[in-house]
Amino acid sequence: MRSLPLFHRIAGHPVIVLGDGDGAEPKRRLVERAGGQVIADMAAGIAAGARLAFVGHDDAARCEADAEQLRAAGLLVNVVDRPELCDFTTPSLLDRDPVLIAIGSDGTSAGLVKQLRLRLESLLPADLGRLALALHAARAALRGRWPGAAERRRAIDAALAAGGILDPLQDAAADRVPIWLGDDEADGAAATLLELTVRSDDPDELTIRQARLLGTADVLLVPADFPPAILARARADAVRMDDSPDVVASSGRLVLRLRRA
């Protein structure tokens, strides 16, 4: 990755937005939409403890000078339409509050990012946020039903998978959360040890099943020569271990033994 994507909470906090041109106004709206306090004066913003700044002057030289001064004061800076001067870039946003999907290209193609967002807008139900809130409200019930973290994760993964009872791409999934929790058949999958053999170092050649397994496995048994690009598609919090024929799947976990063809 060229950039580390982060969600920065700015509600109630000062954010500097400089400029009177067309580039600055969208940044003001963006900050206000996230609950931030827009400050249009550099010195006042620095004194107020701002940590982020947007610079959108029409004059390029003024943008560079202000960016340098803000950065020297310890702020992270975004200069509109000047990715080479940016400490961070703003993604294209798909809002299904509290679900927020951010799509970026490190400033290389805003047009492509916009079209991806529009495609996703048509795929994701308008009430997707209700599903997130329903799952959050059911945390106590989930822990009661599936006490083990791995077991609970497996059950949630199965429910949210394509065609599952809580498939997030289906309308009204939130209304089915109580039904799912009351279903005696909705147990997490038993402990499983599977093998995944790749025939290419290119992650784009993974099958849909292989990509799904990498994204859901709790433990990965990784040989020394396994392609790093493929491994990057795995869950970031999955336990990674040296491959060993003696490893047995722990209760409630999916263990994936990785192989090269």
N, C-alpha and C positions, 0 to 999 in steps of 0.2 A: 504494500500500500504506500502511496505517496503521502498520504495524510492520515492522521488519527481522527476518526469521526467521534465527536462528543456531543452530548446534549447539555448545554450550559444554562443553569437556572439563574435568570436575571430579574425575576419579579421583585419589585420594590428596590432594585439597585440602580445606581446611576450608570448610564452608558453614553459616551460622547458620540455625537453625530455632527460632523462638520460639513458645510457646503449648502449652497442654495440652488444647485442645479437639479436636473431631472434624476441624476444618480443618487442624490442624498435622500430625497423624499421617500422612496420605497424602503430605505433602511430605517427611517424614522417610524414608518408604519410597522415594520417588522419588529422593532424593539418594543413599541407600544403594544403590539399584539401579544408579545410574550410577557407583558407586565412590567417592562423596564421603564426607568425614568430617563427620558431623553434630555441631554444637556448639550446645548449648541455652542458653548464656550469652552475652549481647551483648558484654560487655567482653572475655571470653576469646576470642570469635570474631574481634573486631577486632584484638586483640593477635596472634592467630595468622595474620593476613593474609587473612582471608576477603574475597571479592569479591562474593559473592551472599548474600542473606538472604531468608528466608521468614518472614512474620509471620502467626500464626494464632490470636491470642487471641480469647476469646469477647467480651471487652469492646471495643467500637468505639473508644472514646477512647484506650484503651491501645494499640491497633493504630496509630492515627494518631500518637501520641507516639513510639512505637518506630520507626515508619517514618521520621519526621522526623529522629530521632537517627542512625539507620543511614545515611540518605542524606547527612547532614552529615559522616559519617565516610568518605564516598566509596564506599559500597556501592550496588549495584543491588538494588532491593527489590521483592518480590512480597507483597502483602497479600491473603490468601485472601478471595475473593468481594468484593473492593473494587477493580475494575479502574481506577477513577479515582485510586487511590493507588499503582498499580503502575508500575514502570519496565520490567517485563517480565511476560509471562504464560506459563503452562505449557500447551503444547498437549496434545491427545489423541494418544497414541502407538500406532503399529502397528509392532511389533518383529519383524523378520526378520533378526536379527543376521548380518552387519554392516549390512544395509539397515534404516534407521530412517525411518519416515514420520511426520511431525508435522503435525497438522491443527489449525488455530486459527481463531478468529473475533474476535481482539482483545478477548476477554472479553464479547462481545455475546450469544452463544448457545451455552452449553456443551452443551445438549441436542442441538442440530443437529450440532455437531462430533462428539459421541459416536455418533450414528446414521450419520454419514458413515464414521467409523472402522469400525463394525460391518459396513457394506456392503463396504468394502474388504477387511476380514478374510476375507470369504467369497470374494473374487475372487483374492487373491494366494496362490499355493502356499506351503505350509509350508516348502519347501526353497528358497525364493527366495534366501536368504542364501548357499547353496552356489554359486549361479550367480555372485554377486558375487565370492566367494573364488576360484572357478575362473578368472574373467577376470583377477583380480589376479595369480594365479599364472602366467598365460599372457602376462604383459606382454612378456617377452623374445621369445617366439615371435611375438607380434603385431608387434613392431617389425621382426623379421626378415622376416616375410611382407609387411608393408606399411610400408616405411621412412618414407614421408611422413606427417606428422601428419594432414593433411586426408584423404588416401587411407585411412589407418587408421580415422579417425572414420567415414567413409562406409561402410566394410566392417562396422564394428561396428553402426552404425545399421541397416543392411540386415538383419543377422543377428538383431537384437533387435526388429525391427518386427513388427507383428501378422502371424502366419503364417510368420515367419522361423524359421530353424533353432534360434535361441536365444530364441524368444518367451518373455519372462519370465512370462507368464500360463499357460504350459504346464508341467506337472510334468516333473521330471527334465531340465530344460534344461541343468543343469550337466554332465550326463553326455555331452552332445552337443558340448561345446567342443572336445575332441580331434578329433572327426569334422569339425567346421567348419574347423579349422585345417589339416586334411589334404585339404580339398576344393579341387581346382584350379579349380573354377568359382566359388569364393567370393571373387572379386576385388572391390575397391571399384569403384563406378560411375565411368565416364569423366567427364571434365570436362563440366559442363553449365551452360548459361545458359537460365533459364526466366523467364517473366513471370507475375506474379500481379496480377490486377485485382480490386479490391474495389469493391463497389457501395454500401457502407454504412460509417459510422464506428463501428458497433457491433461489437466483436470477437465477440460471441455469434452473429453471423450469418455468420461464416466457415464455409466447408465443412470437412469433415474433412481433405480433401486440402490445402486452403489452410493450415490450422492445422499440419499435419504439415510442409509445406514451410517455413513460418516457423520451426518448431522445429528444423529440421535444416540450413538454409542456412548456408554459411560466409561469404558476402559478400552484403550487401544494397545495392542501388542505390535510393536513397530520394529521391523528388521532394520539393520544398519543402513542398507542400501535403498530404503523406500523413498520415492520422489517427494521432496519437500513441497512442491506445488500441489500435489494431491493431499498431503497431510494438512495443508493450510485450509482445506475445505471441511475439516473435522470440527467438532464442537471445541471451543476454546477452553472450556473447563473440564474436558475429558481427561482422565488419568492416562498418562502415557508410560508404557513399560517396555523393557526389552522383551523381545519374543522368547517364549519358553514353552516347551511342550507340556510342562507340569502345571501351568496356570489353569485354574478352574474358575468358571463364572461364579461370582459371589451372588448371594441371594438378592433377587430383584434387580440385577444389573445385566446390561447387554455388553458383553465383551467381544470385541472385533479383532480377529487376528488378520493382520495385513500381509499381503504377499505380492511379489512381482512375478509376472509370467516369465 
